[in-house]
Amino acid sequence: MTSAAKTRERLARLTEICLVLPEASRVDQGEHASFLVRKKVFVYYLHNHHGDGIIGFCCKALPGDNQRLIEANPRKFYLPAYVGPRGWVGLRLDLSTVDWTEVKELIRGSYTQTAPKKLLALL
């Protein structure tokens, strides 16, 4: 599989995970995408954001979890520009393998921090 095909496949899988959540939507922005619930972003897909060379996604983390994840595995996790200092964490999708169970867990956690309580009751 080519690198471009792998990138498309991984974005498709990320999209499936996000859009199964109540009232989630996707907005494409060039090579990037935002996943929203009621106009609030809970996941960003980033492709070489500001020339950082990373293909990944970032999402909200619980207080302090972003730093703990990065310290535990800096090859996989990173502090995304702009939103990282506000508690977000990035996970690389450009590595040889991706733990999709972990991806789902992170996305669901970010969604629960963003979505209204009425939507959380639907989970």
N, CA, C and O atoms as CSV, one atom per row, in Angstrom:
chain,resi,resn,atom,element,x,y,z
A,1,MET,N,N,0.852,-1.180,0.000
A,1,MET,CA,C,0.000,0.000,0.000
A,1,MET,C,C,0.897,1.243,0.000
A,1,MET,O,O,1.861,1.321,0.761
A,2,THR,N,N,0.571,2.203,-0.856
A,2,THR,CA,C,1.359,3.423,-0.924
A,2,THR,C,C,1.110,4.281,0.307
A,2,THR,O,O,0.123,4.102,1.021
A,3,SER,N,N,2.004,5.198,0.535
A,3,SER,CA,C,1.863,6.094,1.674
A,3,SER,C,C,0.574,6.916,1.564
A,3,SER,O,O,-0.125,7.117,2.557
A,4,ALA,N,N,0.266,7.387,0.359
A,4,ALA,CA,C,-0.958,8.178,0.164
A,4,ALA,C,C,-2.200,7.331,0.425
A,4,ALA,O,O,-3.164,7.803,1.029
A,5,ALA,N,N,-2.176,6.079,-0.030
A,5,ALA,CA,C,-3.317,5.184,0.199
A,5,ALA,C,C,-3.476,4.889,1.684
A,5,ALA,O,O,-4.594,4.846,2.198
A,6,LYS,N,N,-2.359,4.686,2.371
A,6,LYS,CA,C,-2.408,4.423,3.815
A,6,LYS,C,C,-2.970,5.636,4.548
A,6,LYS,O,O,-3.763,5.489,5.478
A,7,THR,N,N,-2.565,6.825,4.134
A,7,THR,CA,C,-3.071,8.051,4.753
A,7,THR,C,C,-4.577,8.176,4.552
A,7,THR,O,O,-5.298,8.495,5.497
A,8,ARG,N,N,-5.061,7.931,3.339
A,8,ARG,CA,C,-6.506,7.996,3.065
A,8,ARG,C,C,-7.268,6.961,3.884
A,8,ARG,O,O,-8.338,7.243,4.422
A,9,GLU,N,N,-6.701,5.754,3.971
A,9,GLU,CA,C,-7.356,4.689,4.739
A,9,GLU,C,C,-7.458,5.061,6.216
A,9,GLU,O,O,-8.482,4.825,6.856
A,10,ARG,N,N,-6.400,5.638,6.741
A,10,ARG,CA,C,-6.406,5.993,8.165
A,10,ARG,C,C,-7.342,7.160,8.454
A,10,ARG,O,O,-7.975,7.194,9.510
A,11,LEU,N,N,-7.440,8.114,7.537
A,11,LEU,CA,C,-8.411,9.194,7.714
A,11,LEU,C,C,-9.832,8.633,7.634
A,11,LEU,O,O,-10.707,9.056,8.389
A,12,ALA,N,N,-10.060,7.700,6.739
A,12,ALA,CA,C,-11.385,7.075,6.624
A,12,ALA,C,C,-11.746,6.351,7.917
A,12,ALA,O,O,-12.884,6.431,8.380
A,13,ARG,N,N,-10.794,5.655,8.489
A,13,ARG,CA,C,-11.059,4.927,9.739
A,13,ARG,C,C,-11.324,5.898,10.890
A,13,ARG,O,O,-12.225,5.679,11.699
A,14,LEU,N,N,-10.538,6.965,10.957
A,14,LEU,CA,C,-10.743,7.993,11.975
A,14,LEU,C,C,-12.128,8.607,11.819
A,14,LEU,O,O,-12.824,8.841,12.807
A,15,THR,N,N,-12.524,8.864,10.583
A,15,THR,CA,C,-13.843,9.436,10.297
A,15,THR,C,C,-14.950,8.507,10.770
A,15,THR,O,O,-15.916,8.961,11.382
A,16,GLU,N,N,-14.824,7.216,10.494
A,16,GLU,CA,C,-15.826,6.246,10.952
A,16,GLU,C,C,-15.986,6.284,12.467
A,16,GLU,O,O,-17.101,6.264,12.988
A,17,ILE,N,N,-14.861,6.338,13.161
A,17,ILE,CA,C,-14.887,6.343,14.630
A,17,ILE,C,C,-15.595,7.596,15.146
A,17,ILE,O,O,-16.398,7.526,16.076
A,18,CYS,N,N,-15.291,8.737,14.537
A,18,CYS,CA,C,-15.876,9.996,15.000
A,18,CYS,C,C,-17.349,10.113,14.657
A,18,CYS,O,O,-18.152,10.534,15.491
A,19,LEU,N,N,-17.712,9.743,13.435
A,19,LEU,CA,C,-19.081,9.991,12.979
A,19,LEU,C,C,-20.113,9.034,13.548
A,19,LEU,O,O,-21.313,9.248,13.371
A,20,VAL,N,N,-19.677,7.986,14.224
A,20,VAL,CA,C,-20.629,7.099,14.884
A,20,VAL,C,C,-21.184,7.756,16.168
A,20,VAL,O,O,-22.201,7.315,16.705
A,21,LEU,N,N,-20.521,8.791,16.642
A,21,LEU,CA,C,-20.948,9.481,17.858
A,21,LEU,C,C,-22.139,10.396,17.550
A,21,LEU,O,O,-22.213,10.973,16.465
A,22,PRO,N,N,-23.063,10.527,18.494
A,22,PRO,CA,C,-24.275,11.314,18.253
A,22,PRO,C,C,-23.993,12.746,17.787
A,22,PRO,O,O,-23.234,13.483,18.417
A,23,GLU,N,N,-24.622,13.117,16.674
A,23,GLU,CA,C,-24.562,14.455,16.078
A,23,GLU,C,C,-23.158,14.908,15.692
A,23,GLU,O,O,-22.910,16.107,15.568
A,24,ALA,N,N,-22.247,13.973,15.503
A,24,ALA,CA,C,-20.893,14.336,15.068
A,24,ALA,C,C,-20.906,14.636,13.577
A,24,ALA,O,O,-21.660,14.029,12.816
A,25,SER,N,N,-20.071,15.570,13.172
A,25,SER,CA,C,-19.951,15.922,11.759
A,25,SER,C,C,-18.487,16.179,11.426
A,25,SER,O,O,-17.654,16.392,12.308
A,26,ARG,N,N,-18.198,16.153,10.130
A,26,ARG,CA,C,-16.833,16.380,9.650
A,26,ARG,C,C,-16.823,17.586,8.727
A,26,ARG,O,O,-17.683,17.718,7.855
A,27,VAL,N,N,-15.852,18.460,8.920
A,27,VAL,CA,C,-15.644,19.611,8.053
A,27,VAL,C,C,-14.224,19.530,7.525
A,27,VAL,O,O,-13.269,19.553,8.301
A,28,ASP,N,N,-14.075,19.434,6.192
A,28,ASP,CA,C,-12.756,19.379,5.589
A,28,ASP,C,C,-12.206,20.786,5.414
A,28,ASP,O,O,-12.928,21.725,5.078
A,29,GLN,N,N,-10.908,20.900,5.651
A,29,GLN,CA,C,-10.215,22.180,5.525
A,29,GLN,C,C,-8.886,21.911,4.821
A,29,GLN,O,O,-7.844,21.805,5.468
A,30,GLY,N,N,-8.927,21.800,3.490
A,30,GLY,CA,C,-7.735,21.422,2.739
A,30,GLY,C,C,-7.362,19.994,3.084
A,30,GLY,O,O,-8.188,19.089,2.958
A,31,GLU,N,N,-6.133,19.782,3.516
A,31,GLU,CA,C,-5.696,18.434,3.892
A,31,GLU,C,C,-6.030,18.102,5.343
A,31,GLU,O,O,-5.746,17.000,5.811
A,32,HIS,N,N,-6.623,19.037,6.042
A,32,HIS,CA,C,-7.012,18.839,7.436
A,32,HIS,C,C,-8.521,18.602,7.513
A,32,HIS,O,O,-9.254,18.854,6.556
A,33,ALA,N,N,-8.965,18.116,8.662
A,33,ALA,CA,C,-10.399,17.953,8.894
A,33,ALA,C,C,-10.685,18.224,10.370
A,33,ALA,O,O,-9.855,17.965,11.242
A,34,SER,N,N,-11.856,18.742,10.619
A,34,SER,CA,C,-12.324,18.951,11.989
A,34,SER,C,C,-13.551,18.084,12.193
A,34,SER,O,O,-14.382,17.935,11.296
A,35,PHE,N,N,-13.654,17.516,13.380
A,35,PHE,CA,C,-14.825,16.734,13.750
A,35,PHE,C,C,-15.505,17.492,14.884
A,35,PHE,O,O,-14.893,17.818,15.902
A,36,LEU,N,N,-16.783,17.758,14.673
A,36,LEU,CA,C,-17.517,18.619,15.585
A,36,LEU,C,C,-18.760,17.941,16.129
A,36,LEU,O,O,-19.315,17.025,15.522
A,37,VAL,N,N,-19.177,18.415,17.280
A,37,VAL,CA,C,-20.476,18.074,17.830
A,37,VAL,C,C,-21.120,19.409,18.193
A,37,VAL,O,O,-20.614,20.157,19.030
A,38,ARG,N,N,-22.245,19.687,17.544
A,38,ARG,CA,C,-22.958,20.954,17.738
A,38,ARG,C,C,-22.021,22.166,17.663
A,38,ARG,O,O,-22.004,23.013,18.556
A,39,LYS,N,N,-21.261,22.223,16.599
A,39,LYS,CA,C,-20.369,23.342,16.272
A,39,LYS,C,C,-19.141,23.450,17.166
A,39,LYS,O,O,-18.412,24.438,17.084
A,40,LYS,N,N,-18.895,22.461,18.016
A,40,LYS,CA,C,-17.703,22.471,18.860
A,40,LYS,C,C,-16.779,21.341,18.421
A,40,LYS,O,O,-17.206,20.195,18.279
A,41,VAL,N,N,-15.516,21.672,18.208
A,41,VAL,CA,C,-14.541,20.685,17.741
A,41,VAL,C,C,-14.145,19.751,18.884
A,41,VAL,O,O,-13.847,20.195,19.993
A,42,PHE,N,N,-14.146,18.447,18.589
A,42,PHE,CA,C,-13.636,17.479,19.562
A,42,PHE,C,C,-12.432,16.711,19.016
A,42,PHE,O,O,-11.717,16.071,19.786
A,43,VAL,N,N,-12.195,16.762,17.705
A,43,VAL,CA,C,-11.021,16.131,17.096
A,43,VAL,C,C,-10.599,16.950,15.879
A,43,VAL,O,O,-11.432,17.401,15.093
A,44,TYR,N,N,-9.286,17.132,15.744
A,44,TYR,CA,C,-8.701,17.691,14.521
A,44,TYR,C,C,-7.846,16.610,13.870
A,44,TYR,O,O,-7.038,15.973,14.547
A,45,TYR,N,N,-8.009,16.396,12.578
A,45,TYR,CA,C,-7.103,15.566,11.792
A,45,TYR,C,C,-6.141,16.543,11.133
A,45,TYR,O,O,-6.565,17.486,10.466
A,46,LEU,N,N,-4.851,16.316,11.321
A,46,LEU,CA,C,-3.841,17.240,10.820
A,46,LEU,C,C,-2.850,16.510,9.921
A,46,LEU,O,O,-2.321,15.457,10.277
A,47,HIS,N,N,-2.612,17.088,8.761
A,47,HIS,CA,C,-1.693,16.511,7.782
A,47,HIS,C,C,-0.585,17.536,7.531
A,47,HIS,O,O,-0.779,18.502,6.794
A,48,ASN,N,N,0.581,17.315,8.154
A,48,ASN,CA,C,1.726,18.213,7.998
A,48,ASN,C,C,1.365,19.646,8.409
A,48,ASN,O,O,1.633,20.602,7.681
A,49,HIS,N,N,0.765,19.768,9.564
A,49,HIS,CA,C,0.309,21.061,10.090
A,49,HIS,C,C,1.487,22.017,10.258
A,49,HIS,O,O,2.407,21.739,11.027
A,50,HIS,N,N,1.465,23.116,9.558
A,50,HIS,CA,C,2.535,24.122,9.582
A,50,HIS,C,C,3.907,23.508,9.325
A,50,HIS,O,O,4.910,23.951,9.884
A,51,GLY,N,N,3.942,22.480,8.470
A,51,GLY,CA,C,5.212,21.873,8.075
A,51,GLY,C,C,5.872,21.023,9.138
A,51,GLY,O,O,7.086,20.822,9.100
A,52,ASP,N,N,5.088,20.511,10.099
A,52,ASP,CA,C,5.697,19.701,11.166
A,52,ASP,C,C,6.013,18.273,10.726
A,52,ASP,O,O,6.677,17.535,11.454
A,53,GLY,N,N,5.537,17.872,9.523
A,53,GLY,CA,C,5.842,16.544,9.007
A,53,GLY,C,C,5.032,15.417,9.631
A,53,GLY,O,O,5.297,14.247,9.355
A,54,ILE,N,N,4.062,15.738,10.453
A,54,ILE,CA,C,3.278,14.728,11.167
A,54,ILE,C,C,1.898,14.586,10.532
A,54,ILE,O,O,1.255,15.573,10.178
A,55,ILE,N,N,1.460,13.334,10.398
A,55,ILE,CA,C,0.070,13.052,10.052
A,55,ILE,C,C,-0.526,12.414,11.298
A,55,ILE,O,O,-0.085,11.352,11.738
A,56,GLY,N,N,-1.522,13.067,11.855
A,56,GLY,CA,C,-2.104,12.555,13.091
A,56,GLY,C,C,-3.415,13.246,13.400
A,56,GLY,O,O,-3.985,13.946,12.564
A,57,PHE,N,N,-3.876,13.034,14.608
A,57,PHE,CA,C,-5.073,13.737,15.060
A,57,PHE,C,C,-4.815,14.232,16.461
A,57,PHE,O,O,-3.962,13.701,17.171
A,58,CYS,N,N,-5.545,15.241,16.855
A,58,CYS,CA,C,-5.446,15.709,18.230
A,58,CYS,C,C,-6.835,15.847,18.809
A,58,CYS,O,O,-7.816,16.082,18.104
A,59,CYS,N,N,-6.882,15.695,20.120
A,59,CYS,CA,C,-8.158,15.714,20.821
A,59,CYS,C,C,-7.934,16.192,22.249
A,59,CYS,O,O,-6.806,16.262,22.736
A,60,LYS,N,N,-9.038,16.515,22.902
A,60,LYS,CA,C,-8.968,16.941,24.293
A,60,LYS,C,C,-8.558,15.761,25.174
A,60,LYS,O,O,-8.938,14.616,24.929
A,61,ALA,N,N,-7.783,16.069,26.190
A,61,ALA,CA,C,-7.403,15.060,27.183
A,61,ALA,C,C,-7.795,15.593,28.558
A,61,ALA,O,O,-7.981,16.797,28.737
A,62,LEU,N,N,-7.915,14.713,29.499
A,62,LEU,CA,C,-8.194,15.142,30.870
A,62,LEU,C,C,-6.988,15.918,31.389
A,62,LEU,O,O,-5.875,15.714,30.906
A,63,PRO,N,N,-7.189,16.806,32.368
A,63,PRO,CA,C,-6.081,17.620,32.872
A,63,PRO,C,C,-4.847,16.781,33.225
A,63,PRO,O,O,-4.917,15.836,34.011
A,64,GLY,N,N,-3.729,17.155,32.625
A,64,GLY,CA,C,-2.460,16.485,32.890
A,64,GLY,C,C,-2.213,15.229,32.077
A,64,GLY,O,O,-1.074,14.773,31.978
A,65,ASP,N,N,-3.272,14.657,31.489
A,65,ASP,CA,C,-3.103,13.421,30.715
A,65,ASP,C,C,-2.286,13.632,29.456
A,65,ASP,O,O,-1.553,12.735,29.040
A,66,ASN,N,N,-2.399,14.809,28.838
A,66,ASN,CA,C,-1.631,15.015,27.616
A,66,ASN,C,C,-0.125,14.907,27.899
A,66,ASN,O,O,0.600,14.259,27.145
A,67,GLN,N,N,0.334,15.525,28.956
A,67,GLN,CA,C,1.765,15.449,29.291
A,67,GLN,C,C,2.174,14.033,29.683
A,67,GLN,O,O,3.254,13.574,29.311
A,68,ARG,N,N,1.322,13.342,30.428
A,68,ARG,CA,C,1.647,11.962,30.832
A,68,ARG,C,C,1.761,11.048,29.609
A,68,ARG,O,O,2.673,10.224,29.532
A,69,LEU,N,N,0.848,11.190,28.666
A,69,LEU,CA,C,0.897,10.366,27.458
A,69,LEU,C,C,2.159,10.651,26.649
A,69,LEU,O,O,2.822,9.728,26.178
A,70,ILE,N,N,2.484,11.919,26.491
A,70,ILE,CA,C,3.669,12.308,25.722
A,70,ILE,C,C,4.936,11.789,26.405
A,70,ILE,O,O,5.824,11.257,25.738
A,71,GLU,N,N,5.022,11.937,27.709
A,71,GLU,CA,C,6.201,11.456,28.441
A,71,GLU,C,C,6.324,9.937,28.360
A,71,GLU,O,O,7.431,9.405,28.273
A,72,ALA,N,N,5.192,9.240,28.387
A,72,ALA,CA,C,5.214,7.775,28.346
A,72,ALA,C,C,5.613,7.247,26.973
A,72,ALA,O,O,6.261,6.205,26.878
A,73,ASN,N,N,5.232,7.952,25.907
A,73,ASN,CA,C,5.541,7.472,24.556
A,73,ASN,C,C,5.662,8.659,23.591
A,73,ASN,O,O,4.736,8.921,22.824
A,74,PRO,N,N,6.792,9.378,23.620
A,74,PRO,CA,C,6.955,10.564,22.783
A,74,PRO,C,C,7.052,10.262,21.283
A,74,PRO,O,O,6.940,11.172,20.462
A,75,ARG,N,N,7.255,9.022,20.931
A,75,ARG,CA,C,7.288,8.652,19.509
A,75,ARG,C,C,5.862,8.628,18.936
A,75,ARG,O,O,5.651,8.931,17.761
A,76,LYS,N,N,4.903,8.270,19.771
A,76,LYS,CA,C,3.518,8.142,19.336
A,76,LYS,C,C,2.699,9.406,19.619
A,76,LYS,O,O,1.898,9.823,18.782
A,77,PHE,N,N,2.891,10.009,20.777
A,77,PHE,CA,C,2.106,11.174,21.190
A,77,PHE,C,C,2.922,12.451,21.058
A,77,PHE,O,O,4.146,12.430,21.186
A,78,TYR,N,N,2.246,13.553,20.804
A,78,TYR,CA,C,2.927,14.841,20.694
A,78,TYR,C,C,2.014,15.960,21.180
A,78,TYR,O,O,0.800,15.793,21.297
A,79,LEU,N,N,2.628,17.098,21.458
A,79,LEU,CA,C,1.883,18.276,21.897
A,79,LEU,C,C,1.549,19.100,20.654
A,79,LEU,O,O,2.444,19.712,20.070
A,80,PRO,N,N,0.285,19.130,20.238
A,80,PRO,CA,C,-0.071,19.851,19.013
A,80,PRO,C,C,0.042,21.364,19.190
A,80,PRO,O,O,-0.200,21.907,20.268
A,81,ALA,N,N,0.416,22.022,18.097
A,81,ALA,CA,C,0.539,23.477,18.106
A,81,ALA,C,C,-0.797,24.106,18.495
A,81,ALA,O,O,-1.863,23.588,18.161
A,82,TYR,N,N,-0.723,25.204,19.191
A,82,TYR,CA,C,-1.864,26.027,19.597
A,82,TYR,C,C,-2.751,25.394,20.660
A,82,TYR,O,O,-2.967,26.008,21.705
A,83,VAL,N,N,-3.273,24.192,20.437
A,83,VAL,CA,C,-4.229,23.613,21.377
A,83,VAL,C,C,-3.563,22.724,22.437
A,83,VAL,O,O,-4.167,22.441,23.471
A,84,GLY,N,N,-2.343,22.289,22.191
A,84,GLY,CA,C,-1.641,21.436,23.155
A,84,GLY,C,C,-1.543,22.050,24.540
A,84,GLY,O,O,-1.846,21.378,25.526
A,85,PRO,N,N,-1.127,23.314,24.645
A,85,PRO,CA,C,-1.051,23.934,25.966
A,85,PRO,C,C,-2.399,24.089,26.660
A,85,PRO,O,O,-2.455,24.377,27.856
A,86,ARG,N,N,-3.501,23.897,25.902
A,86,ARG,CA,C,-4.842,23.985,26.487
A,86,ARG,C,C,-5.403,22.604,26.819
A,86,ARG,O,O,-6.613,22.445,26.981
A,87,GLY,N,N,-4.520,21.604,26.919
A,87,GLY,CA,C,-4.951,20.279,27.364
A,87,GLY,C,C,-5.188,19.268,26.263
A,87,GLY,O,O,-5.671,18.171,26.544
A,88,TRP,N,N,-4.870,19.591,25.023
A,88,TRP,CA,C,-5.062,18.649,23.926
A,88,TRP,C,C,-3.803,17.809,23.743
A,88,TRP,O,O,-2.709,18.217,24.130
A,89,VAL,N,N,-3.972,16.639,23.150
A,89,VAL,CA,C,-2.837,15.754,22.866
A,89,VAL,C,C,-2.962,15.277,21.414
A,89,VAL,O,O,-4.064,15.110,20.894
A,90,GLY,N,N,-1.825,15.066,20.785
A,90,GLY,CA,C,-1.811,14.537,19.429
A,90,GLY,C,C,-1.347,13.099,19.420
A,90,GLY,O,O,-0.498,12.706,20.220
A,91,LEU,N,N,-1.907,12.308,18.508
A,91,LEU,CA,C,-1.481,10.921,18.320
A,91,LEU,C,C,-1.134,10.756,16.839
A,91,LEU,O,O,-1.930,11.092,15.962
A,92,ARG,N,N,0.043,10.243,16.582
A,92,ARG,CA,C,0.509,10.076,15.205
A,92,ARG,C,C,-0.220,8.929,14.515
A,92,ARG,O,O,-0.379,7.843,15.072
A,93,LEU,N,N,-0.658,9.202,13.286
A,93,LEU,CA,C,-1.269,8.174,12.447
A,93,LEU,C,C,-0.322,7.753,11.329
A,93,LEU,O,O,-0.675,6.916,10.498
A,94,ASP,N,N,0.874,8.326,11.304
A,94,ASP,CA,C,1.834,8.030,10.248
A,94,ASP,C,C,2.888,6.999,10.667
A,94,ASP,O,O,3.887,6.816,9.971
A,95,LEU,N,N,2.669,6.339,11.780
A,95,LEU,CA,C,3.572,5.278,12.216
A,95,LEU,C,C,3.182,3.978,11.517
A,95,LEU,O,O,2.114,3.897,10.910
A,96,SER,N,N,4.030,2.975,11.599
A,96,SER,CA,C,3.750,1.717,10.890
A,96,SER,C,C,2.485,1.030,11.400
A,96,SER,O,O,1.757,0.421,10.616
A,97,THR,N,N,2.219,1.118,12.686
A,97,THR,CA,C,0.993,0.537,13.235
A,97,THR,C,C,0.270,1.568,14.097
A,97,THR,O,O,0.885,2.445,14.703
A,98,VAL,N,N,-1.038,1.436,14.131
A,98,VAL,CA,C,-1.879,2.325,14.939
A,98,VAL,C,C,-2.766,1.446,15.809
A,98,VAL,O,O,-3.388,0.505,15.315
A,99,ASP,N,N,-2.827,1.749,17.097
A,99,ASP,CA,C,-3.702,1.031,18.017
A,99,ASP,C,C,-5.083,1.695,17.948
A,99,ASP,O,O,-5.329,2.703,18.611
A,100,TRP,N,N,-5.980,1.121,17.140
A,100,TRP,CA,C,-7.285,1.739,16.912
A,100,TRP,C,C,-8.184,1.688,18.143
A,100,TRP,O,O,-9.101,2.499,18.270
A,101,THR,N,N,-7.937,0.759,19.037
A,101,THR,CA,C,-8.689,0.739,20.296
A,101,THR,C,C,-8.327,1.974,21.118
A,101,THR,O,O,-9.194,2.604,21.724
A,102,GLU,N,N,-7.055,2.308,21.130
A,102,GLU,CA,C,-6.591,3.506,21.838
A,102,GLU,C,C,-7.142,4.773,21.173
A,102,GLU,O,O,-7.536,5.716,21.857
A,103,VAL,N,N,-7.166,4.787,19.855
A,103,VAL,CA,C,-7.722,5.922,19.114
A,103,VAL,C,C,-9.179,6.131,19.512
A,103,VAL,O,O,-9.584,7.254,19.814
A,104,LYS,N,N,-9.969,5.058,19.514
A,104,LYS,CA,C,-11.384,5.152,19.892
A,104,LYS,C,C,-11.541,5.697,21.305
A,104,LYS,O,O,-12.402,6.538,21.564
A,105,GLU,N,N,-10.708,5.215,22.210
A,105,GLU,CA,C,-10.764,5.638,23.608
A,105,GLU,C,C,-10.494,7.142,23.735
A,105,GLU,O,O,-11.211,7.852,24.441
A,106,LEU,N,N,-9.463,7.612,23.053
A,106,LEU,CA,C,-9.124,9.033,23.112
A,106,LEU,C,C,-10.228,9.891,22.503
A,106,LEU,O,O,-10.585,10.932,23.055
A,107,ILE,N,N,-10.766,9.459,21.371
A,107,ILE,CA,C,-11.821,10.219,20.706
A,107,ILE,C,C,-13.071,10.275,21.573
A,107,ILE,O,O,-13.686,11.332,21.718
A,108,ARG,N,N,-13.439,9.158,22.138
A,108,ARG,CA,C,-14.626,9.125,23.003
A,108,ARG,C,C,-14.430,10.038,24.221
A,108,ARG,O,O,-15.359,10.733,24.633
A,109,GLY,N,N,-13.233,10.034,24.789
A,109,GLY,CA,C,-12.946,10.913,25.924
A,109,GLY,C,C,-13.063,12.375,25.558
A,109,GLY,O,O,-13.600,13.174,26.326
A,110,SER,N,N,-12.561,12.730,24.385
A,110,SER,CA,C,-12.654,14.110,23.922
A,110,SER,C,C,-14.110,14.495,23.650
A,110,SER,O,O,-14.547,15.598,23.981
A,111,TYR,N,N,-14.842,13.577,23.049
A,111,TYR,CA,C,-16.261,13.819,22.762
A,111,TYR,C,C,-17.027,14.062,24.063
A,111,TYR,O,O,-17.842,14.982,24.137
A,112,THR,N,N,-16.774,13.250,25.079
A,112,THR,CA,C,-17.516,13.397,26.339
A,112,THR,C,C,-17.188,14.710,27.043
A,112,THR,O,O,-17.985,15.197,27.845
A,113,GLN,N,N,-16.027,15.285,26.752
A,113,GLN,CA,C,-15.682,16.586,27.327
A,113,GLN,C,C,-16.292,17.740,26.536
A,113,GLN,O,O,-16.306,18.879,27.004
A,114,THR,N,N,-16.793,17.447,25.346
A,114,THR,CA,C,-17.270,18.492,24.445
A,114,THR,C,C,-18.787,18.489,24.255
A,114,THR,O,O,-19.407,19.551,24.202
A,115,ALA,N,N,-19.373,17.321,24.157
A,115,ALA,CA,C,-20.802,17.196,23.827
A,115,ALA,C,C,-21.695,17.604,24.996
A,115,ALA,O,O,-21.310,17.478,26.158
A,116,PRO,N,N,-22.890,18.093,24.674
A,116,PRO,CA,C,-23.862,18.403,25.732
A,116,PRO,C,C,-24.323,17.121,26.446
A,116,PRO,O,O,-24.275,16.030,25.877
A,117,LYS,N,N,-24.755,17.270,27.664
A,117,LYS,CA,C,-25.174,16.118,28.475
A,117,LYS,C,C,-26.289,15.314,27.819
A,117,LYS,O,O,-26.333,14.094,27.978
A,118,LYS,N,N,-27.180,15.954,27.096
A,118,LYS,CA,C,-28.277,15.244,26.438
A,118,LYS,C,C,-27.726,14.243,25.416
A,118,LYS,O,O,-28.262,13.145,25.268
A,119,LEU,N,N,-26.674,14.622,24.727
A,119,LEU,CA,C,-26.078,13.701,23.744
A,119,LEU,C,C,-25.285,12.599,24.435
A,119,LEU,O,O,-25.250,11.465,23.956
A,120,LEU,N,N,-24.653,12.922,25.549
A,120,LEU,CA,C,-23.892,11.902,26.288
A,120,LEU,C,C,-24.803,10.791,26.771
A,120,LEU,O,O,-24.381,9.640,26.880
A,121,ALA,N,N,-26.035,11.125,27.059
A,121,ALA,CA,C,-27.004,10.118,27.514
A,121,ALA,C,C,-27.298,9.095,26.423
A,121,ALA,O,O,-27.767,7.995,26.715
A,122,LEU,N,N,-27.027,9.449,25.164
A,122,LEU,CA,C,-27.266,8.542,24.038
A,122,LEU,C,C,-26.136,7.530,23.839
A,122,LEU,O,O,-26.286,6.566,23.089
A,123,LEU,N,N,-25.024,7.751,24.502
A,123,LEU,CA,C,-23.872,6.843,24.323
A,123,LEU,C,C,-24.124,5.496,24.977
A,123,LEU,O,O,-23.266,4.614,24.925
